[in-house]
Amino acid sequence: MKIFASKLSFKSDFMVTFLNGLIVIGGVFILNGFISRVYGMEVLGEFLLVKRTFSALVGILLLGMNVGLPNYLSRNFERTYGDNSFLLFLIFTIPATLSTIGIILLADINGFYFEYYWVYVVYSLGISAQIITYGLYRGYINMIGANIFQLLGTGAIPIIIFSLVSNLYRSLFWIGIVTAIIMIFVFIIRNKGIQINEIKINIIKQIAKYGFERLPSFIAQFILLAGIPIFLAQSVNFESVAYFNSSFSLVRLSLLIVNPISMILLPRVSNKIASGSKGDISNILDILFKAGLVFSIVGTIFCYVYAPIILNSWLGEVNELGIKILRLTIVSLPFYTLSGLARSPIDAASEKGYNSIIYGIAAFVMLIIIFIGEYLNYNLLFTALVSFLISNAITAIGSIFYIKKLFNYKLWNLELIRDLIISSILICTISWFSSLFPIPDLWKFLISGFLFLTISLIIFTYVKKGWLANLKSRIYG
């Protein structure tokens, strides 16, 4: 277990988390493609509805411990936070899971069925156990352990079980069982047991207060993440749910950048703030936000252009509905990336629940747009996708506002605008150039990606100044 508890440099943590994210997203793509090809788009839509709903609920069910535990633990590595968080998991998360799933079933939401109550409970607890364990390792800044167990819970276990079990709900049940057992075990091992004498009411109150103040944020994020799939399941069909959630998975490709940064940054920012040192944070944020924005703009253009070949190669099915859903969803990628990068620094810099304000406003706007669309009898699918795009834009704008307020950081300047224009022109030119050749679409897709990556690596290698040069010095430093 020593390797799981290793503390690495920022550079090493970033690389480990980046590689893990790459593997995890690859695993998710394999799993979604497997389910689509073997069981069909309807079953994939039903699975992704359940997965997205309980993944979005986890912050609420954990009472914010997914953020609070690494935030407090990283300040001085007091093990009492692990003991008290585990107690809160037992006395709050488990009862909250039982009652919340009961409420979902009583609401008679299409895609959730009373006969699978215990399947939902077990699956949800497995997700919660994985996230709180991830938070513990993040708090100790043991990113090797954190990433290994994230990879296990998010990628390896679901793929193995779905390949062995031929029923959706039996698979969900066993994923939950196996994940919960493994994660609770490794939590206790890293925490060096659970000691009763470390249970302190004031620590429990501190963790609970921190999470409670962010509860509106987690509720709002639930609406933003699970609201559209649930709405589509009631109003359209599971095929649309499958296309939207699969498209959203492409948006979450930004997690390749967001996760290594936010998962590593939160405990480090908390540690710097606790020690009275904030001098270097604005410089780090400048590099990361600009890198994330350039990456996401390029990714948006690339996925928009190659939407048909992406869906056909991935899910084995493609129609005009799926292409439209993917293209409308992928436009939110830059906004999603910016808000994802800002979330952890905002939580680390202030005890106040600023993210609750940001995500609360965005969720409210999403619901208002859907309500107006229904009232005016607009196309339900189009209304849902527009509400998703606008709400993500609001979270990005609000996040940048509070980052500026808390860290005195300004994102936009002429250098960034220039780099965005050059990157956009470059990816569009490469895509246009590859389209001139009478070759299969898959080859056009691969050649375009290869050419862009090659040119990007050359630029990265020889750049001498600007944020890209600063990023290079951070990585190599």
N, C-alpha and C positions, 0 to 999 in steps of 0.2 A: 504493500500500500504506500510505500515511500514515494514512488514516482507520482502518485495521485496528489500528494501533499506538497509537491515541489513548487517553489515560488520562482518565477522566471522574470527576465527583463521585459520591458514594454514591447520591444521588438519581437522577442520570442513568443510572448503571449499573443501578440497580434497574428503572427504566422500560424501558431497552433490553432487559434480560434478561426482564422480564415480557412485553413485546410479542412478543419472540422465542418465549418459551414458549407463548404463546397461538397463534402461527402454527404452531409445530411440532406442538402437540397437535391443532390443526385439520387439519394435514397427515396426521397419523396416523389421525384419524377418517375423512378422505377416502379414504386408502389402504385401511384395513380395510373400509370400506363398499363400495369399488370391487371388492375381491377377493371379498367375500361375495356381491355381486350378480352378478358376472360368472362366478366359478368355483364358488361354493357354500361352505357352512360347513365342509365337510370340508377343502377346500384352504386356507381361511383358518386353520383349526386347525393344519394342518401347517406353514404359513408362520410362524405366531406361535410354535409350538413351537421351530422353528429360531432365530428371532429372539430369543426370550426366553432360550434356552439360551446362545447366544454373547454376548449382551449381559450376562448374569449372570456369564459367565466372564472378562470383560475385565479386571477387577481382578486376578485371578490371573495371567492371561497377561502383563499389563504389570508384574507384580511390584510392584503398588501405586503405580506412577508416576503414575497418574491422580490420586492424592492427594499423593504425595511431591514431585512436580515443582512444582506450584503452591505447596506449603508452603515449600520451601526457596528457590525462585526469588523469591518475593515478599518475602523478608526483606531482601535487599540487591541483588536484580536482577543477580546474577552469571551471565553467559551460560554459564559452564562447566557449569551444571546442565542446560542444553538440549543441549549437545554430548554429555555423558555419558549422558543419558537416551536420546538417539538411538542411541548405541552399544549400550546395554542392550536397546533395541528390536530391534536386528539380531542380537545374540548370545544373547538370552534369549527374547524374545517369539516370534520366527519359529520356532525349534526347538520351543519349548513348545507352540505352536499345532499344529504338525505331529504331535507325539506325543500331545497331548491329544485331538485329533479321532480319531486312530487308536484310542485307548483307548475312546472313546465308541462307535465302530463295533464294536470287539471285544466290547463289553458287550451288543451285539445289542438296543439300545433301539429300540422301535417308533417310526418316524418319521425314523430316520436310516439311510441306505443306502450300502453300500460304493461303488457306482458314482458317487456324488456326492462322494467324498472331497475332490477338489480344489475343488469348488464351496464346500464348507464351509470349507476352508482360506482361499480367497480372500475369501469373505464375512467370516469372522472377522478376518482381517488388516485388512480395510477398516474394521471397527468399531474395532479397536485403534488404527489410525492416526488415526482421527477423535478418539478420546478423548485420546490423548497430545498431539495438536495443540491440542485444547481446553484441556488442562492447561497447555500452554506459554503460551497467551494469557491464561489466568486468572492464571498466575504473574506476568506482567508487568502485571496488572490492566488489560488491553486488552479490555474486555468487548464492545466493538463487533465486533472481529475474532472473538472467541470465539463470540459468538452467531450471526454470519453463517455461520461454517463449521459450527456445530452445525445450523443451519437447513438448510444445503445437504446435509449428510450424512444427517440424520434425516428430513427432509421432502421437499425438492425432488428429489434424485437418485432415491430409490425411486419416487416418484410418476411421474416422467418415464419411467423405465425400464419400470415395470410397464404403463404405457400404450402402450409401443412394442413390448414383448416379450410374447408370449402364452403363455409357459411359465414355471412357477414357478422351476425350478432354473436355467434360463438367465437369468432376471431376477436371482436371487440372485448369480450369477456376475458379471454386468455391474455390479451395484450395488457389489460388492466391489472390482472392478477400478477403476472410475471414482473411487470414494471414496478408495481407497488412494493412487492417483496424485495426486489433488488435495490431499489432506491432507499427504502427505509433502512435496510441493512448497511449500505455504504454511508448513509447519513450518520448512523450511530457509530460506525467505525471511525469516520473522520472527526466526529465530535468527542471521541474517546469515551463513549458510553453516555448515559443520561444520569446525571447526579441530582438527587432530590434536593440536596442542600444548596444547589445552585438556582433553584426555583425561587424567584423574587417577585413579589407583587409589583414593585415599582418598575422593574424591567418589563414585565408583561404589559403594564399600563403604557409604558413608553413605546413599545412595539405596536400595541393596539392603537394608540393615539395616532402614531405616524401613518399607519395603514388606514385608519378611519377617516383621516383628513383627505386621503387620496381615494377614498371609496367612490366619490362622484366621478373621478377620472376613470376608474376601472369599470364602472357602470356604463359610462359614455363610450369607452373603448369596446365594451361588449356590444353596444348598439352599432358602433362603426364596423366591427369585424363580423359579427354574426347577424346583424339586422337585415342586410340585403339577402343573404342566403335563406333566412327564415321567411322573409317577405316573398321571395321568388317561389319558394316551396308551396306557399299558400295560394299564390296568385297565378303562377305559370306552370312549371313542371320541374321534375328532378333533373331533366336534361339541361335546362337553363342553369340550375344550381351547379351542376357539374362543370359546365363551361365557365361560369363566373368564378367558382372556386379554383379551377385550374388556371384561369387567367390571373387570378389574384396570387396564385403561387408564383407566377412569373414576376409579378410586382414585388413579391417577397424575396426575389433574387437579390434585391438591394440589401437583404440581411447579410449577404456575403461581406458587405462593407459595414453595415449598421451594427451587426452583432459583435464582430471583433472589436469595434470601437466602443459601443455602449456598454457591453458586458465587462470590458476591461477598464473603461473610463470611470464608471460610477464609483467603484471602490477606491480608485486612485485619486479622483477628485475629492471624495470624502476624506481620504487620508491627508491630502494636501491642505484642505480647509481646516481639519482638526489641528494640524500643526501650524496653522497661520500662514501658509504659503499658497498664494493664488497667482503669483507672477507669471508662471509659464502656461497657465491653462488657456488664456485667450489665444496665444500663439498656436497651441495644439488644436484648438477648436477651428481656427482659421484654415489650417491645412486640411482638416478632416471634412469640414463642411464643403469646401471648394472641391475636394476630391469626390465626395459623395454626389454633389450636384452635377459635375461633368460626367461622371459615370452613369448617373440615372438618365440624363438627357440622351446620351448615346444609346443606352439600353432601350429607351422608349422608341426612338427612331428605328432601331434595328428590329425590335419585336413588332412594331407597327407594319413595317415593310414586309416582313417574312411571316406574318400571322398564319396564313394558310399552311405553309410547309411545317411550321412549328406544331400546329395542332395535328396535322396528318401524321407526322413522324412520331409524335408523343402519344396521342390517344388512339390512333388508328381510325379516327372518324373526323370528318371535317364537313361543315356546311356553312351557308352564309350567316346563319344565326350565331354560330360559334365564332366566326371571324369578326363579326360586328361586336360581340361581347368582349373578345380579347382586345380589339383595338380601342374601344371606349375605356376599358379597365386600365390598360397599360399607360394611358395618358396621365394617370395619377401617380406613376412611379417617382417623378422628382419630388412631389409633395410628400409622399410616404417616406422617402429617404430622408428628407430634411427633418421632419417631425420625429422620425426614429432616432436620428443622431442627437437631437436636442433633448430627448426625454430624460435620459440618465443624468446629464449635467444639471438640468433644472432640478431634478429630485435631490441631487447631491448638494447643490448650492444653497438650498433653502428648506426649512422645515415646513413652510407654507405649501399648500397643495395647488401650486400654479398649474400643474398639468390637469387638475380637475376643472379649472376654468377653461383651459384650451379645448379639451376634449368634450367638456359639457356643452359648450357653445356649438361645436361641430356636430355633435349628436343631435342637438335640438334642431339645427338647420336641416340635417338629413331627414328627420321625421316630418318637419314642416313641408319640405319639398315633396316627399312621398304623399303626404295628406293632400296638398294642393293638386298634385298630378292625378290622384284618384278622384278628387272632387270635380276636376275639369275633364275627366275621362280621357286623359292622355294615355299613350301606350305604357303599360305597367313596367315592362322591361326597360324601356328607354328612360322612364322616370327614375327607376331604381339606380341605373348606372350614372345618370346625371347627378343624383343626390350623393352617390358615392364619391364622384370626382370633386364636387364642390366642397363636401365636408372634409376631404383630405387636403384640399387647398387651404381651408380655414385652419386646420391643425398646423400646417407648415408656417403660415403667416403668424399665427399666435406663438408658435415655438420660437421663431426667429426674434419676435418682439421681446420675449422674456429672456432669451439668451443675451440680447443687447442690454437689457436692463440689469441682469445679474452679473455679467462679465464685461460690460462696456465694449461689446464686440460688434463690428459692422461687417456684414457679409459682402454687399455689392460694391464693386469698383470696376474701373475700366479694364483691368487685367483679367478679371473673371469673365466679363462680358465678351472680351476678345477670344478667350479660350473656349467659351461655349459656342461662339459662332464658328470658329475654326474646326472644332470637334464635330459639330453638326454638318458642316459642309463636307468634311472628310468622309463621314459615314454615308452620307447621301451620294457622294461621288463614287465611292467604292461600290455601293449597291447598284447604281446606274451602270457602271462599267461592267459588272458581272452579268447584268441583264442583257447585254449586247451579244453574249455568246449563246449559240443554240445547244445548250446542255440542260440536263434535268434540273428542276428547281432545287433539289436537295444539294446538288453540287454548287449551285449559285450561292446558297445559304452558307455552305462550308467555306467556299473560297472567300466570300465577303468577310466572314468572321476571322479567317486566318490572315487576310491582308490587313484588316484593321488592327488586330493584335500585334502583328509584326511591326507596322508603322508606329503604333503606340509604344512598343518596347524600344524602338530606335530613338524616338523623341525622349522617352524617360531616361535612356542611357546617356544622352548627350546634352540634356538641358542643364543650364548653368545658373539660372536665377528664377525667382518667383516661387509660388507655393509648391509647384511640382518639385523644384530643387530642394525645398525645405522638407518635403515629404520623403524624398530620397535620402537626405541626410539623417532623418529620424529612423528610417528603416535600417540603413547601414551603420548608424551611429552607435 
